[in-house]
Amino acid sequence: MAKHPQIFVLSQAFPDLTDYLSKEMPDVDFVKITSPGVQGECHETQSFGELLKTKLTSEVLEKLKTVEFVVIDAHFLGQAMYDLPNLKWAHLTWAGVEKLFTFIDHAKEPPKFPICRYSGKHFGQQMSEYAVWAVVGFERGLFRAAEHQKQGIWVRDGRMHRQQFIRRMTCGIMGVGMIGSHGHETQSFGELLKTKLTSEVLEKLKTVEFVVIDAHFLGQAMYDLPNLKWAHLTWAGVEKLFTFIDHAKEPPKFPICRYSGKHFGQQMSEYAVWAVVGFERGLFRAAEHQKQGIWVRDGRMHRQQFIRRMTCGIMGVGMIGSHVAQTFKTFGGDVIGLGLHEKTKEDIPFLRKYWTVDKLDEFLAECDVIISILPATQLTIGLLNNSRLEACKKQPLFINIGRGNLIADAEIIRALDNGWIRGAVLDVFMPEPLPESSPLWRHENVHITPHVAGVSKEEDIVEQVSESFSSMLGGGKLEGLIDFTEGY
């Protein structure tokens, strides 16, 4: 077997890079170049600009003259690139080349050895994560929700129905190389749900056969609709409908479909990516720095976590959760799932592994991030109470976009304070609105949005209603069909 050449490593920005390279390529002899003032610790509070001012010592310059292969910071290569007679290949440790180009001497020939920059699929995935975070945060009002959290106020009004989703946008990419009418605006959703049907509307409903309807309206009339053959709800949650159930009566005989499936799945996926990227890459913190007018680009940026390096646990892999799983798989994540019922591999092709809720602790132990999309049922209410998050072994980020009664506020605080989880991004609560007295508002590692991870849009409702109605007329399978026994 041919002997691999030595590859030298000179990086102040990434002091542990040699160790990582040796683990990834154990057959290669990686040699760390050290020298006072060059290969020290990349201090957490040291700015990137300060690192770039570091000068190579004469000892390091002499050493570089002897090497054939090197992985190196751009500003170090720039200082030496015209005096490296033996170098056959250099690989930079970051994507930008501006700092390297500041050392170009146009009176000289360019270096003969190839210089590769860090880019390609890895940087492309990182840039994609950030772009999704930026679009979703702006277009869906999540940056505004962060301001409301600081004030301890719950704002879930008519503006949520004006949110824009990526699948409805024309997205222009500049540079395609490797990387490249509802309730009133100020009326809260809770106020809308208090609306009572008039006697005239109740009488009209008794005559109809097919209806697209808000859940709280159907609930008020569902036991007195003798002619109804099919109903389609305008949102995904069924709790409001279920508050009208009379257990002394038989459930309605007509099929009731909820708005869900691919549309809601795409919305939830956007939100989940926004939550993970914002927390793990320090972008929520950057938003705070913007308000203070300060630029902070320090050593902590090298501790950012990317989806492709995470085990992403999806709690609830039905119609919505399957879309979330697919999205995180697309970003390179190792995706696992937990659900209420047994599933086959064909049901969940994007998951590496799947557990039912009786194996909850095994699932939690593997997660770097937990994303709950579970509905509210007798099996899920309080599922994560009683210190269940103590089973987490990797201090995951917890994201709840399913239902708030999965876990009590106090349990989330306990998990954070005990280090069982490292942070929480929460969109659903019990009760809602979240009371101003809740300690979640003020916890530094909690980010709150007012139940907007998935919202109903007219054009999406129309598309799903059209598909469902055609399927019903043709005797096909109805997506989102409500099961009164299961509770969703």
C-alpha positions in Angstrom: 0.0 0.0 0.0 1.4 3.4 -0.9 2.3 5.6 2.0 0.2 8.7 2.5 2.2 11.9 2.5 2.2 14.1 5.6 -0.3 17.0 5.6 0.6 19.9 7.8 -2.1 22.0 9.5 -1.7 25.7 10.4 -4.8 27.3 11.8 -5.4 29.8 14.6 -9.1 30.0 13.8 -9.6 26.3 14.4 -7.2 25.1 17.1 -8.6 21.6 17.2 -8.7 21.1 13.4 -5.8 18.6 13.4 -7.6 16.3 15.8 -10.7 16.4 13.7 -8.8 15.6 10.5 -7.0 12.7 12.2 -10.3 11.2 13.3 -11.8 11.6 9.8 -8.7 10.3 7.9 -6.9 8.0 10.3 -4.6 6.7 7.5 -3.1 10.2 6.9 -0.4 11.7 9.1 -1.6 15.2 10.0 1.1 17.4 11.7 0.1 20.5 13.6 2.4 23.4 13.1 2.8 25.3 16.4 4.6 28.5 17.3 4.1 31.2 20.0 1.6 33.8 18.9 0.2 31.6 16.1 -1.2 28.4 17.3 -2.7 29.5 20.6 -6.3 29.1 21.8 -9.0 30.8 19.8 -10.5 32.6 22.8 -14.2 32.8 23.1 -14.2 36.6 23.3 -11.5 37.2 20.7 -12.9 38.7 17.6 -12.3 37.3 14.1 -10.8 40.6 13.1 -8.1 40.3 15.8 -7.2 36.8 14.6 -6.6 38.1 11.1 -3.9 40.5 12.4 -1.7 37.6 13.6 1.7 37.5 11.9 3.7 34.4 11.1 6.9 34.0 13.0 10.2 33.3 11.1 10.2 29.8 12.5 6.8 29.0 11.0 7.8 30.7 7.7 10.9 28.4 7.5 8.8 25.4 8.3 6.3 26.1 5.6 9.1 26.2 3.0 9.6 22.5 3.6 6.1 21.2 3.4 4.3 19.8 0.3 0.7 19.7 1.6 -1.0 22.1 4.0 -4.4 23.0 5.5 -4.1 26.6 6.4 -5.9 29.8 7.4 -6.1 32.2 4.4 -4.2 35.1 6.1 -1.3 32.8 7.0 -1.1 31.4 3.4 -1.1 35.0 2.1 1.9 35.9 4.1 4.0 33.1 2.7 2.5 32.0 -0.7 5.3 33.5 -2.9 8.0 31.7 -0.9 6.8 28.1 -0.7 9.1 26.2 -3.2 8.0 22.7 -2.2 4.2 23.2 -1.8 2.1 21.0 -4.1 -1.4 21.7 -2.6 -3.1 24.0 -0.1 -6.6 23.9 1.4 -8.0 26.9 3.1 -10.1 26.7 6.3 -12.8 29.0 5.2 -14.7 30.1 2.1 -13.8 33.8 1.7 -10.7 34.6 -0.3 -10.6 38.3 0.2 -7.9 38.2 3.0 -5.7 35.9 0.8 -6.1 38.3 -2.1 -4.9 41.3 -0.1 -1.4 39.7 -0.3 -1.4 39.4 -4.1 1.7 41.0 -5.8 0.7 41.7 -9.4 4.4 42.1 -10.3 4.8 38.4 -9.6 3.4 35.2 -11.2 0.5 33.6 -9.2 1.5 30.6 -7.1 1.8 27.4 -9.2 0.3 25.1 -6.5 -3.5 24.6 -6.4 -5.4 26.4 -3.6 -8.8 25.1 -2.6 -11.2 26.9 -0.4 -13.7 25.5 2.1 -17.0 25.6 0.3 -19.3 23.2 -1.6 -22.1 21.2 -0.1 -21.2 21.9 3.5 -21.3 25.7 3.1 -24.2 25.3 0.8 -26.2 23.6 3.5 -25.2 26.2 6.1 -26.2 29.0 3.7 -29.5 27.2 3.0 -30.3 27.0 6.7 -29.6 30.7 7.2 -31.7 31.7 4.2 -34.7 29.7 5.4 -34.2 31.2 8.9 -34.2 34.8 7.5 -37.2 34.3 5.2 -39.3 32.5 7.7 -38.4 34.9 10.5 -39.3 38.0 8.5 -42.3 36.7 6.4 -44.0 34.9 9.2 -43.6 37.6 11.9 -41.4 35.6 14.1 -38.9 38.4 14.6 -41.9 40.5 15.8 -42.9 37.6 18.2 -39.4 37.9 19.8 -40.1 41.5 20.7 -43.5 40.5 22.1 -41.8 37.9 24.3 -39.6 40.5 25.9 -42.8 42.4 26.8 -44.5 39.3 28.0 -47.4 39.8 25.7 -49.3 37.3 23.6 -50.3 38.6 20.1 -52.0 36.1 17.8 -54.2 38.3 15.6 -55.5 38.5 12.1 -52.1 39.3 10.7 -51.0 35.7 11.0 -53.2 34.9 8.0 -51.1 37.3 5.9 -48.0 35.2 6.5 -46.1 34.2 3.4 -44.7 30.7 2.9 -41.7 29.7 0.8 -43.7 27.4 -1.5 -45.8 30.4 -2.5 -42.8 32.6 -3.3 -40.6 33.1 -6.3 -37.1 32.9 -4.8 -34.3 34.6 -6.7 -30.8 33.3 -6.1 -28.0 35.7 -7.1 -25.0 33.4 -7.6 -25.8 29.8 -8.4 -22.5 28.1 -8.1 -21.8 25.5 -5.5 -23.4 27.6 -2.7 -26.0 28.8 -4.3 -60.6 37.9 4.6 -60.6 36.8 8.2 -61.0 38.4 11.6 -60.0 42.0 11.9 -56.3 42.7 12.0 -56.4 43.5 15.7 -58.9 40.8 16.7 -57.4 37.9 18.6 -57.9 34.3 17.6 -59.4 33.6 21.0 -62.1 36.3 20.5 -63.0 34.7 17.1 -63.6 31.4 18.8 -66.2 32.9 21.1 -68.5 33.7 18.1 -72.0 32.0 18.4 -74.0 30.8 15.4 -77.2 32.6 14.9 -80.5 30.7 14.6 -80.7 31.6 11.0 -77.3 30.0 10.3 -78.2 26.9 12.3 -81.3 26.4 10.3 -79.4 26.9 7.0 -76.8 24.3 8.1 -79.6 21.7 8.6 -80.3 21.8 4.8 -76.7 21.5 3.4 -74.9 18.3 2.3 -71.3 19.6 2.0 -69.7 22.3 4.0 -66.3 23.9 4.6 -66.4 25.3 8.1 -64.5 26.6 11.1 -64.3 23.9 13.9 -66.1 26.0 16.5 -69.0 26.5 14.2 -69.3 22.8 13.3 -69.1 21.9 17.0 -72.2 24.0 17.8 -74.3 22.3 15.2 -72.8 18.8 14.5 -75.5 16.8 16.3 -78.3 18.5 14.4 -77.2 18.2 10.7 -79.5 15.6 9.2 -78.5 16.1 5.6 -74.7 16.6 5.9 -72.6 14.1 4.0 -69.1 15.7 4.3 -67.5 18.5 6.3 -64.0 20.0 5.9 -62.5 22.1 8.7 -60.4 25.2 8.0 -57.6 24.5 10.4 -55.7 21.5 11.8 -56.5 21.5 15.5 -59.6 19.6 16.6 -59.6 20.5 20.3 -62.2 23.2 19.8 -64.5 20.8 18.0 -64.0 18.1 20.6 -65.2 20.5 23.4 -68.7 20.1 21.9 -68.7 16.3 22.1 -71.6 14.8 24.0 -70.5 11.3 25.1 -74.1 10.3 25.6 -74.6 10.6 21.9 -73.2 8.7 18.9 -70.4 10.6 17.0 -71.6 12.2 13.8 -72.0 9.8 10.9 -70.7 12.1 8.2 -66.9 12.3 7.6 -65.1 15.3 9.0 -61.7 16.2 7.5 -59.2 18.6 9.1 -56.9 21.0 7.2 -53.5 19.4 7.5 -51.3 17.3 5.3 -48.6 18.6 3.0 -49.5 22.3 3.4 -49.3 22.3 7.1 -46.3 20.0 6.9 -44.4 22.5 4.8 -45.3 25.3 7.2 -44.2 23.4 10.2 -41.0 22.4 8.5 -40.2 26.0 7.8 -40.8 26.9 11.4 -38.8 24.0 12.7 -35.7 24.9 10.6 -36.1 28.5 11.7 -36.1 27.5 15.3 -33.1 25.1 15.1 -31.0 27.5 13.0 -31.8 30.5 15.1 -30.9 28.9 18.4 -28.0 26.6 17.4 -26.2 29.3 15.3 -26.6 32.2 17.7 -28.9 34.2 15.4 -31.4 35.0 18.1 -28.4 36.4 20.0 -27.3 38.4 17.0 -30.8 40.0 16.8 -30.2 41.3 20.4 -26.8 42.6 19.4 -28.4 44.5 16.5 -30.7 46.4 18.8 -27.6 47.4 20.8 -25.7 48.4 17.7 -22.8 46.1 18.4 -20.9 43.7 16.1 -20.0 40.4 17.8 -18.2 37.8 15.7 -16.1 35.8 18.2 -14.9 32.3 18.8 -18.4 31.1 19.7 -19.2 31.0 16.0 -17.0 27.9 15.7 -19.3 26.1 18.2 -22.3 26.5 16.0 -24.2 23.3 15.3 -25.5 22.4 11.8 -28.5 20.2 11.0 -26.3 17.7 9.1 -24.4 17.0 12.3 -27.5 16.4 14.4 -29.8 13.6 15.3 -33.2 15.2 14.9 -36.0 13.5 16.8 -39.5 14.0 15.5 -42.3 13.3 18.0 -45.4 12.6 15.8 -44.7 11.4 12.3 -48.1 11.5 10.7 -49.0 13.7 7.7 -47.3 16.8 9.2 -44.4 15.1 10.9 -43.4 13.2 7.8 -42.9 16.5 6.0 -40.7 17.8 8.8 -38.7 14.6 8.8 -38.2 14.8 5.0 -37.1 18.5 5.4 -34.5 17.7 8.0 -33.3 14.7 6.0 -32.8 17.1 3.0 -30.6 19.2 5.2 -28.5 16.2 6.0 -29.8 15.5 9.4 -29.9 12.0 11.0 -33.7 11.8 11.5 -35.4 9.5 14.0 -39.1 9.4 15.1 -41.5 8.6 17.8 -45.3 8.0 17.4 -48.4 6.5 18.9 -48.7 3.4 16.7 -46.4 0.9 15.0 -45.3 1.9 11.5 -43.6 0.1 8.7 -40.4 1.3 6.9 -42.6 2.2 3.9 -44.6 4.5 6.1 -41.6 6.4 7.3 -38.8 6.3 4.6 -37.0 9.4 6.0 -36.4 7.9 9.4 -33.3 6.0 10.5 -35.2 4.5 13.4 -38.7 4.7 14.9 -40.1 4.0 18.4 -43.6 4.0 19.9 -44.3 6.0 23.0 -43.6 3.1 25.3 -39.9 3.4 24.3 -39.8 7.2 24.9 -36.6 7.1 27.0 -34.7 5.3 24.3 -35.8 7.9 21.8 -34.9 10.9 24.0 -31.4 9.5 24.7 -30.4 9.8 21.0 -31.7 13.3 20.2 -29.7 16.4 19.6 -32.9 18.2 18.9 -36.5 17.2 19.8 -39.3 18.5 17.6 -42.8 17.6 19.0 -45.7 17.7 16.6 -47.9 15.3 18.7 -51.6 16.0 18.9 -53.5 16.3 22.2 -54.8 12.8 23.0 -55.1 10.7 26.2 -51.7 9.1 25.4 -49.9 12.4 24.9 -51.2 14.7 27.6 -48.4 15.2 30.1 -46.2 12.7 28.3 -43.1 14.7 29.1 -44.0 15.5 32.7 -42.6 13.8 35.7 -39.0 14.6 34.8 -39.1 12.5 31.6 -36.6 14.8 29.9 -34.0 13.6 32.4 -33.6 10.7 29.9 -32.0 13.0 27.4 -28.3 12.3 27.2 -27.2 14.9 24.7 -28.7 18.1 26.2 -31.0 18.6 23.2 -32.9 21.7 22.0 -36.6 21.2 22.6 -39.1 22.5 20.1 -42.8 22.2 20.7 -45.1 22.9 17.7 -47.7 20.2 18.5 -49.8 20.9 21.6 -48.9 22.6 24.9 -50.4 19.9 27.2 -47.5 17.6 26.2 -45.5 19.2 29.1 -46.1 21.7 31.8 -44.3 25.0 32.0 -42.6 24.0 35.3 -41.3 20.8 33.7 -39.6 22.8 30.9 -38.0 25.1 33.5 -36.8 22.2 35.5 -35.3 20.5 32.4 -33.5 23.7 31.5 -32.2 24.4 35.0 -31.0 20.8 35.5 -29.2 20.8 32.1 -31.4 18.1 30.6 -32.1 20.3 27.6 -30.1 23.3 26.5 -32.9 25.5 25.2 -36.6 25.6 24.2 -38.4 27.1 21.3 -42.1 27.0 22.1 -45.1 27.8 19.9 -47.9 26.0 21.9 -48.9 26.2 25.5 -51.5 25.2 28.1 -53.3 27.5 28.6 -53.3 29.9 25.7 -52.6 32.8 25.7 -49.6 32.1 27.8 -50.2 33.9 31.2 -48.0 36.9 31.8 -46.9 35.3 35.1 -45.3 32.3 33.4 -41.5 32.1 34.0 -41.1 31.0 30.4 -41.4 34.5 29.1 -38.3 35.6 31.0 -36.0 32.5 30.8 -32.9 33.4 28.8 -32.9 30.0 26.9 -36.5 30.1 25.9 -37.9 31.6 22.7 -41.7 32.0 22.4 -44.0 32.5 19.5 -47.8 32.7 19.8 -49.1 29.5 18.2 -48.1 30.5 14.6 -45.9 27.6 13.4 -48.8 26.5 11.2 -51.7 28.7 10.1 -54.6 28.4 7.7 -54.4 30.2 4.4 -57.3 30.5 2.0 -55.4 29.3 -1.1 -54.1 26.2 0.8 -57.5 25.4 2.2 -59.0 25.6 -1.3 -56.4 23.2 -2.7 -56.9 20.6 0.0 -60.7 20.9 0.0 -60.6 20.4 -3.8 -58.5 17.2 -3.4 -60.6 15.9 -0.5 -64.0 16.6 -2.1 -62.9 14.9 -5.3 -61.6 11.9 -3.3 -64.9 11.7 -1.3 -67.0 11.7 -4.5 -64.8 9.1 -6.0 -64.9 6.8 -3.0 -61.2 7.3 -2.4 -59.2 7.7 0.9 -59.9 11.0 2.8 -56.8 12.7 4.1 -57.0 14.2 7.5 -60.1 12.2 8.5 -61.0 12.8 12.1 -61.2 9.7 14.4 -63.4 10.5 17.4 -62.0 7.3 19.1 -58.4 8.3 18.7 -59.0 11.9 19.6 -57.5 13.6 16.4 
